[in-house]
């Protein structure tokens, strides 16, 4: 299932990657979320024969839920409009699921890539995201080059994530899992209220039912580009607010465990660091929100030293102006 919003630039290659799968026929559903470009028309014209549903622009979570509701097969997988799969992706997942009949979901791993045309702009915008891309490929014949160059051998290792592991942050992308459609419906589907984290909230609920397995099989080509990278100041506050809600308000873990901290992950720490480094941290209201989240997520001191340093950095331009004025007045 593919949620589509103004994805004309990449949708054809994404659909081709599904058509290239080594398994039999695949039901493909595209939900066009109020696009204003030719993406939906391109999806209808593609030889894969996708069913294209349309709706007003209601957001990716609503689009995914509509596709989930329309799915008639037991197993369902989601792929974003600019990502792609290795031809063996679905086959590897189904072989494992068939060998483990008690399992109802499995994650594989992703290979982050970028096209060379986007590399400099991406690094300028977000150095962390720019460095995340393992492969740099041409903007033409991208799928062919990824299949040829991607290191997809992996290993037999399987890692399982329970609720506490999931509370430490997402384990992969939406494009990376295959699941029993009824399991996702039972977990409540994708969460429209959770900005850029609708899949994460759902998967935390899935983990309440049973730990989520992830295979060491890198068969997903995840595109890292400027249009898809969420800016820290847009993602940071919603994500850290969600972390508080999941730990303290959802009954997932005992309250005393949620208030004790020790459930943070690399993404939590990175987002806090980037929020503290942003220009907006000089704004009193923004700073108050960030500080409150830090005190809740990292008790007892809420990373006080890190926040004090950030406050000094935010005030430094003001202090420099005061010093310049003082020097000017004394001349």
N, C-alpha and C positions, 0 to 999 in steps of 0.2 A: 504494500500500500504506500502511495506517495502523496504527501500533502504538497500542493503546488501554489505558489504565489509569485507571480512575475518571474518565473523560472525558465523563460524561453531560451536563455543562453546555454543551459546545460541539460534540459529535460530529455532531449533525444538520446544523448550519450548515456544518461542514467537508465533509460528504458532499454537501450541496447545491452547494457550490462546485465539486466534481468533476462532478456531474451537469450543471452549467451550461456545461461546456467545449464549444467550438465544433467539436470533432472528432467522429468517429463513436463507436461503442460503446467503452466502457472497462471492462476487467476490474478490479474493485475488491475488494481483499482487506483485511479488518480482522483483526488478531491481538489478541485480548483477553488481556492479560497479568495474569490473576488479579484482575480488577476486583471490587469489592464493591458497586458502584452499578449503575444501570440502563443504563450505556453500551452494553453488548453487545446488550441487547434493543432499544434505540433504533436501533442500527446494522442489526439484522435487519429491523426494521419500515420502514426508510427505503426509498422507492421506487426508489432507485438499484440495488437488488438485489445488495448486497455479499455476498461469501462471508465468513462470520465464523468464524475459527478460535479455539480457546480453549486456554490453557495455564496452568499454575501461574505465580505471580509470579516470573519469572526475569529480569526486566529488559528494558529497551527494546532492547538490542542483540540478545538472543536472539529477541525478537518480530520485529524487522526481518529477521533471518536466516531465520526460519521463513517469513515472507512472501516473501522473495526465493527461497527454495527452492520455494515453491508457485507462483511466477509462471510462466505458460505463454507469455507474449508476449515478443518480443525486447526492447522498450523497457520500462523500469520507472522509476517515480517514487515518491517517498516524501513523505507529508505528515503532519505531527504533528497530533494530535487537536484542537488548538485553533488551528491555522493554516488559511489558505484561499488559493485561487488566483483570480486574475482569469480570466474566461471564455476569454481568448485565450492562457493560459499554455502549455498543451500544444501548441496549434497553432503558436505561434511557435517553440517548441523543435524540433518535428518538421520544420517548413519549413527551418530552418537545418541540421539533421542530414541531411535528404534532399539538400540542396544541397552537403553536404560528406561524401560517403560514406566517407571514411577516418576520420572522427571517430566515437567510440563513447560520448562523454559530453559534456554541455554544462550549464553553470550559467546561470541567469538571476539577476536581482537581487531583493532583498526590499524591501518598504515596511513598516518597523516601525510598529505602531499600538498604541494602548491605548484602552480605553473610559473615558469620563469618570468612571465610578464608582470606577475603580481608581487614578486619577491621583495623588491625594494620598497614598494608602498606598504607592504605588510610589515616589514621590519621597522619602518618609520612609525607606523601606527601602533604596533604592539610587538616589542622585541621577543617577548616570551612566546607568543603565537608564531612568530616568524621562525624561531628556533625549533618549534615543535614539529614542523614538517620534516619528515624523514627523506622524502623524495622530492626532487624538483624536475618537472617534466615540461614538455612543450605544450603550448595551448592548442595545437592541432594533433589529432590522433592521440589524445590524452589517454583514453582507455587502453588502446593497443600498447602504448609505452608502459603503462602501469602494470599490465599483465605480464609483459616481457621482463620488467625490471624488479617487480615487487618480490620481496623475500617472504614467501607465504608458507614455507615448509612447517614452521612451528614445531611443537612437540606434543607428547601425550599428557602433559601436565594439566590438571584440572584444579581450579581454585574455587572455593565456595564462599559466598558472602551472606552472612546473616544480617539481621536488622542493625546490630551495632556497627558492623562493617559498612553497611549502607549509609548510616548516619555520618560516617566520616567523609562522604562525598560520592559522586557518581563513579561508577566503575568503567563506563565506556559510553559510546554514543547510541542514540536510538536506532541507528542503522545497523547495529551490531548484534541484535538478538532476534531469535525466533521463538515463538511462544504459542501455547494453546490459547486460542482466542477466548475461550470461556474463562481461563485463568485471569486474563487481563480485564475482562468484564467483571469478574468477581472482585477484583482489586479496586474497582471503581473507575477504571479507564484513566485517560489522561486528565490532568488537573488544569482546567482553564484559568484558574486564579493564580497559578504559579508561573510568573513571567520567566521564560527561557528554561523552566524546570518542570514543565508539565509531565514529562516522562520520568523524571527523577522521583517526584512524589508518588507516581503510580508504582514504580519499582520498589520503593520503600514498603509500600503496602503488600506487594508481591512477596517480599522477603519475610513479612510477618507470617505467611503461610508455610514457607519452606525456604531454606537457603538457596541462593541463586548461583548456579554453576557457570563458570567461564572457562572455555577451552583456550589453550595456548595455540590458537589457530588464527593468524592474521590474514583475514580474507576480505576485509572491508577497506575500501579506499575512501578516506575521509578528507574532503577538500578543505584546506585552510586558506581563506582569502578574506580580503578586507570587507566584503559585503556580508560575510557570515560570522565574523568575529564580534562577539558582544563586548562592548566597551566596559571597562571595569566599573566606572561610576554608574552604569546602567544595571549591571549584573550584581555588583558587590552588595549593595544594600538589600535587594530582594533575596539574594541567596543566603546571606547571613541571617536575615530575618526569618527565612524559612527554616534554617538550622535551629533557631530558637524555638519556633513553633513545633517542629517535629520532636525535639527533645523534651519540651516542657508541656505541650498542649495536646498531644495526640495519644497519650497512654501507651506509647510504644515501649517505653522503659520506665522503671520506677522514678518518681520525681527526684528523689535524693541523688540518684545516679545522673540524671540530666543536669542538675544544678552543680554537680561536682566537677564538671568539665571533663577533660581527657577523652572527648569524642571528636576532636577536630582532625582535619586531614590537611594535606598539602594545599588543596584548593582554598580551604578556609583561610589558612595563613597567608597565601598569596593575595587573596582578595583584600584582606585587612591591610597588608603592606601597601598595596596599590591605592586603596582608599586614603590611607594616611599620607601618601605621596601626592595625591591629586591637589590641584589648585583649590578645589571646593572645600578642602579641609579647613581653609581659613575662614569659611562662613560659619557663624556660630551655630545655626540650626543644624547644618549638615554635620558639623563636628560633634554636636550633642548626640545625634543619632548614631554615629559611628562609635563614639565612646560608650554609649549605653549597650550596644551590641557586644562590644569587646568585653565589657565587665561581666556580661551574662555568659558569654561563651568561654571565657578564659578566667574563671575565678581563681584566687581571690582578688588579684590586683588588676585584671583586665589588660595585661600587657602595658602597664602604666609607663614604664621607661620608654617603650617604643612610641607611645602616644605623646609623651612629653617632648621627645625629639621632633616628632612631626609638628607639634604646636610651635616649637621654636623655629622650625624651617618656614612655617606659614607666616610667622611674624617677621622673619628676617628682612623681606623687602621693606616693610614699614620701618624697622629699626635703621636700615640703611638710609631711607629718606630723611629720618630724623637727624642722623649723623651728618648728612650732606647739608641740611639746612643749618645745623649748628656751625659747621665749618664756614659756610657762606656768611653767617651773621658775624663771625669773628674776624673777617678779612677787611 
